[in-house]
Amino acid sequence: MFQTHWHVWLQSFFDAAWMLPLMRFVSTLGYEWAYVLLIVVCSFGVRLRAGLGVMLAVLLMSMATHAIKQGAALPRPSDVDILVLDKGRPGHALVADGAAGSFWSLPTDEAIAALRAQPDPDYGFISGHVGVATAAMTALVLCFGIRSRGWRLALLIGWPLLMALSRMYLGRHFLSDVLGGWLVGMALGWFAWQCLPTPAHHNRTRYLLLATLGVGVTAAALTGGLAPADSAGRYLGLLLVFGFLHWRGWPVDPHTPWQRIGRVLVVVGLYLVISPVLEAVATVLALPDTAVVEVVFNAIGNAAIFIGGIALAGYWPLTSPRTPRPAPSPPGPSTAA
């Protein structure tokens, strides 16, 4: 699965002028901005709990990808074969021919050592693009309760498969990388759905599990660097959001198109205000560029944006109309004692 003949065949067979821009576009949709937009639209434009479930899955997958990459420390296809193009450009192979010799073997020891000797190595296994796409789509299907077989196949298999094809075509990942990302993404998307707090239900076990994970990922980010500090901070911010919802209660989801659009725009506005304010505070205080600072500021920013959006969703005209209470029934005729 660490062989490169798949990539050479893809790049030579699909060599139409439109193929490279298409594959680059698909890969672009796997970056952070696309998932931030998806989460905001799902949370404030459709259903808050489902959107937070997608966010939880994305954050878990992001941290898992970083930990697995650092633990495996394996090269990318364009690192081990001079014939593999890197995003359409001639490769920067560290060795001319270091791909695996058989389906179940790893790249050569020379290729692995050459990558690990780099000052800032860019590890390949597993594919974060495929993993996050799969985790997000799995959580989306489960949290929204999508029952249509066609939509399930498109979201759980079709989109991750297209993302995997783009990453292999661009020379960024082996077959093993995309398969690993798909399997871990499915597992963490399901796990996020299972751990997601439910309104008006007993959530003690779920809160305990989420808090324990929070302690673990924070320790991993601050000590060994096995978790990215920004993702760990956003995860802690999400825990603060869950705490706020447990304290204040879950808001009513929007009903009208204008409420959906209004709530999304409010959150976008909060992001445009809160993010530069936090950056300005860090600059004024001359805070060092450390993992602790990154964790704290990402936690504050994520919590402030989402809690602010949830709080503002309860005010007119963003609030959904309340269901009118039934009129009291007239008193019945009195009976003799």
N, C-alpha and C positions, 0 to 999 in steps of 0.2 A: 504493500500500500504506500510505500515511500519511493515508488518508482516514478520516473518522469516521462515515460513514453506516452502517458495519457495527455500530458500538457503539450508535448510536441505535436501530437496528432490533432488535438483541438485547435491549436494555433495555426496549423498548416491547412486543415480541412475547412475551418470557418474563417477564411481570410478576406471576406468581403469588407468593403470600406466602412460599412455601417456597424459591423459587429463589435469592433473595439469600443466606439462611443457608447453602444448599448450596454456592454458589459461594465464599462466604467460607471455608467449611470446607475445600474443595478447595485453595484458596490457602494456607490455614494449614499444610497438609501439605507445602508447598514451602519452609518455613522451616528454619533450621538444626537445631532440636531433632529434627525428624523424620528427617533424614539421619544425625544422630549415633546415634539409636536404631537405624536400619537398619544402619549400619556395625557397631555393637557386636554386634547380634544375628547378623549374617552372619559376622563374624569369629570370635566366641567361641562362638556357638551352633550354627554349621553348619560353615564351612570358612574357616580363617584367610586363606589366600591370596586367595580370592574377595572376602572382606570388605575386605582391604587394597586390592584392585583398585578396588572401589567408592569407597573413601576417596580414592584417587589421582585418579579421574575427577572426583569432586565438588570436590576442591581445585583441580585444573586449571581446571575450568569456572568456579569462583568467581573465580579470578584473571583469567581471560580476560574474563568478564563485566565486571568492574571496569575493565579496560583499555579494552575496546571502548566502554563507556559514557562514559568520560572522553574518549576520542578522538573519538567521534561527537558527543557533547553535544547530543542531540536531545530534544525535549519528549515528554510523554505525551499521550494523547488528551484527558484532562480539563484539560490546560493550554491547549489550542488551540480548544476548542469549548464554549461555554456550555451547550449542550444535552446534553452527555455527563455522566452522573452519576459521581461519584468514590466507589466502594464503596457505592453506594446513596444517597449524599447529594448535594445540589446542588453542582456543580463549582466549583472556584476558578480558572476559566480566566484566564490571563494576558492573552489576547486573546479577543474574542468569537467570531471566525470566522477561525482561522488554520490550518485543516487543509489538506492538499494538494488542489490543484484537479483533479488527474488521478491515475491509478493509479500511474504511475512517477515522480511528482514528490515533492519534500519538502514539509514544512510551510512556511508563508510565512516570509520573512526576518524579518518583524516578530515572529512567534511564537518563532522560534529565538533572536533577540536578546533578547527579553523574558525567556526562561528563563535564558540565560547571564548576564544582568545580576543575577540573584537572588544574595543573599549565600551561600546554601547550596543550589545547584540540585540537583534530583532528576531525573537523566536517565533516559530510557526505553529507548533502543535499545542493546543487545538485551534480551530478557526473561530475567532470571536464573532466575526460577521455571521456565520451560520448558526453558532450557538445562541447568540442574542436574538436573531430572527426567529429561531425555533422556540426559545423560551417565551418570547413576547407573544407569538401566535398561539402557543399552547395555552398560556394564561388567558389570552383574549377569548379563545373558544370556550374554555371552561368557565370563566367568570361571567361571560355574557350568556352562557347556556345555549350556544349555537347548535341547533339540531340538524340543520340541513346538511346532508351528506356531501353535496357538492362544495359547499363553503368549507366544511371540515377538511376535505381533501386538498382544496386550494390553499388553505391557510397552514395546515400542518405538514403537508408534503410539497405542494406546488411552489410556494414562495421560498422555503428553505432550499429546495432543489435548484431553483433558479439562482439563488444567492451562491450556492455551492458551485454551480457551473461558472458563474462570473469569477469567483475567486480562483478556480483552477485555470480558467482561460487566461486570466491575468498573470498567472505564474506565481501566485501568492501562497497557495496551499496545496498539499498533497491530498490524495483521496482519503488517507487516514485522518487528516486534520478535519475535513468536512464531516466525515462520518462520526468522529468523536464529538465535534461540536453539536451535531444533530442529536446524538444520544443524550449528552449532558443537558442540552437545552430542553428536551422533552421531559427529563426527570425534574429539572429545577422549575419548569413551568407548572408541572403538576404539584410540586412541593409548595410553590408559592400559593397556589389555589387552596391547598389544604390548610396552610397556616394563616390565610387571610381572615382577619376578624370579621365577624358577622354582626350587624346591628340587632339589638334587642335579644342577643343570645349570650350564653355563658362562654366567655373567651379566655378564661384564666390559663388553660394549658397553652393556647396559641400565643398569648402575650408572653408567657414564661419562655417558650421556645424562641420567639422572635427576640426577646431581650437577651437570652443566652447567646444567640447568634451575634447580636450586637456587640457583646463583650468580646467574643472571639474575633470578629473581623476588625474591631478597633485595636485589639492587641496585635493582630497580624499586621495591621498597617503601621503601627507605631514602633514595632520591634524588628521583625524580620523582613518587612516589606513584601510579604506574601499577598497582601491585599492592597489595591491602590487607595491612596489616602482620600482622593476625591469621592470615589464610590462608597468607601466606608463612611465618610461624613454624610453623604446623601442618604445612606441607609439609616444612620442615626436620626437624621431629620425626618425620615418617614416614620420612625418609631415615635417621634414627638407628635407627628400628625395623628397617628393612631391613638396616642394618649389624649390629645385634644378631643377627638371624636368620642372617645369613651367618656370623657368628662362632660362635654357639652351636648352630645347626641349627634346623630348623622342627619345632615340636611336633606330636604326633599329634592329629588332630582328634577331637572328642568322639564317642562312640558311643551313650551312653544319654541319655534325656531329662533325667535328674538331673544328668549332667555338663554338658549344654548349659545348663540353667537355672543351675547353680552357677557356671559360668564367666562367664556374662553378669552375674550378681549381683555377682561379685567385681570385675569391671571397673567396674560402677556404683558399688560401694563405694569403689574407688580414686579415681574421679572426685570423689565427695563429700568425700573426705579431701584429695586433692592440690590441688584447685582453691582451697579456702579457705586452705590453707597457703601457696600461692604468693601469694595476695592479701595475706595477713598479712605475708609477708616483704617484699613491695613497699611496704606501708604503714610497717613498722618502719624500713626503710632509706630511706624518704622518696624513692623513685625518681621521677624526672620522667616525665610522661606523654608519652613520645616513641615514635617508630616503632621505635627500637632496642630499647627495653625491651619493647615489645609483641611484637616478633619473638622475642626471646630467651625470654621467659616462656611464650609459646605453644609454642615448640619444646620447652622443658623439660617443660611440662605434658603435651603430647601424647605425647612419648616415654615419660615416666614412667608414664602410665596404661597404655599399650599394652604396654610392655616388662614392667611389673609384672604385667599380666594374663597375658602369655605365660609368664613365669617361674612364676607360681603354677599355671598349667594343667598343669605337670609334676609336681605333688604330689598324693598321694592325699587325698580321693577324686575330685579333678577330672581325674586322668590317665586315659587310656584303657587298658584292659588290653592288655598286650603279647602279641603272637602267640607262643605257646609254641614253643620250639625243638624240632625233631624229635629223637626219641631216637636215640642212636648205634646203628647197625646192628651186630649181633654179628659178630665176626671170622669170616671164611670158613675153610674147611679149608686147612691148610698143604700146599704142594706140595713134592715132593722136588726137591732141587737136581740 
